[in-house]
Structures are given as structure tokens and as C-alpha cells.
Amino acid sequence: MRVTILLVTRPANDIVAQGNMFNDAPVPNQEYLMVKMHVECAKSSNEKCSFNDFGLKTVGADEQVHDRASVAGIPQAFEPFAEFFDGAALDGNILFLVTQGDSKVVLFHDPLIFGDPVYIALQ
């Protein structure tokens, strides 16, 4: 798969608050970060790609790993698990809670079984 970061919105606290009145507000010194991604399947035409955004995490200057934030009502949120074939693409938003003002936040994917982690700087 080819992954492209289209937009990083930070802070995304207002988007989360407008998405659902039951979404948690960030604790002091934290903020929501929203990453808009484009994921394209680059396999041969008879092979499918599987995308699961639960494997995506962030890490910042504090070296703490942060899982995807669990929020509702976010525009263009990725489906929890998607399968698609060569040439097809998905666009969607993923949210994370990060340390406010941390300029060293990195998005990474750490595969559970096969492959090496992939790191993408978000600043």
C-alpha cells in the first residue's frame, strides 16, 4: 500500500467536541491531533489490500506511545477494517491525543507479525 499524509490538523479539539457531545475533552497539557490520510492499494489486480488503522500510533518527545483516540462522529473517519483491490484508494481521518505543543510527534505503524515499523514525521 502507498500511504500519503494529506493534512495534519492540530489542535483538533473543536472537531472532536463537535463530532459527539460524549467525546472526552483532552486533559490539561494534551490536545487532539487529526491526520488525514490517503491509502492506495498497489498490489497486482487479483490481490487485495487490507487496511486497519488500529496499527497506527504516535510517539513524541516524551517517548510515550499513544494509540489512536477513541472518539465518535469524526468526519471521514476510516472504517475499522477495510479490504480493497489494486488501484482503489481510501481517504480518511485518524485522531490521536498528544502532548500539547510537542513539535516532535511521529506517526508510526508497527506491524504485528511481518515487516518493519514505518515512521512518518508530522511536523
N, C-alpha and C positions, 0 to 999 in steps of 0.2 A: 504494500500500500504506500501511497505517497501522501504525506500529511503537510498541509500548509497552514500556518497561523495567519488568519485574515485580520484579526483585530484583538487587542487586549484592552479591556475597559477596567479602569481602576481609579477610585473605588467604584464598585458596582452595588453598593449598599442600597441605593434608591431603587434599582432594578429588582433586587431581591425583595425589598419591602413592598413594592407594587405588585409583585408576582403572586403573593399569597399572604394574607394577614397573619397566618400562623408560622411563617418563616421566622427563625430566630434572628434577632439583631446581633451584630458581632459584639464580642466582649471588648472592653477597653483595650486599646493597642492592637486590635485586629481590624481587618477590612476584607470585604469580598472582592475577589478578582475574577473577572469573566473572560474566558478565552473563546473566541470564535474560530473554529477550525473547518478546513476543507479536507476531506479524506477521500482519496480516489483509489479504486481498485486497479492495480497494474499487473494482474496475472493474465495468463492466456485465457482466451474466450470461454473455455469449458471449465475453468476453475473459479471457485468463489472465494471472496474475501470475507472475513469475519471481523467486525469491529465491536469492541467492548470498552466503553470509556472508564470502567472501574479500574483498569490497569494504569490510568494516568494519575500522577501525583505531582506535588510541588515540593521543593525544598528551597530554603532561603539562607540568609547569612547566619541564622541561628542553628543551622544544620538539622532542623527538625523536619521530618517528612509529614506532609499534610495530604490526606486523602481528599477526594472530590467532596465538595459540600453537598449535604442532603437538603435540597430546597425544592419547592414546588412552584409551578406557574411561571417558569422562566421561558421567555420567547425563544423559539427554535432550539429547545433542549434536545440533545441526542436521545434516541431510544436506548434503553439499557443494553440491548444486544442487536446488532444488525448484520445481515448477510446480503452481499451483492456481488455482481459479476464484473468482469473486465470492462473498463470504460465508464462504469457507473460511479457516481460520487455522492457523498453525503456532506451537508453543511450543518453545523450546529454549535451550540454554546455549552460550555462546561464551566462550573463555578468552583472556586476554592476559597477557603479562609486563609489569609496570610497575615504576616506581621505588618502593621501599618508603616508605610514609608520605607520598607525594605526594598532596596534597588537591586538586589542580587537574586531575585526569585527565578528559579529554573523549573520548567515543566519537564517531567520525565516519564518514560514508560519502561517499566521493569517487567519483562515477560515472565510468566510463572514457570514455564518449562524450557522453551527453546529460545535461543537468541540472546543478544547482549542488550543492556539498557540503552535507551536513546535519550539524550538530554537536549533541551531547546531553551536558550536564554529568552526571557520575556521582556527585557528592557532594551 
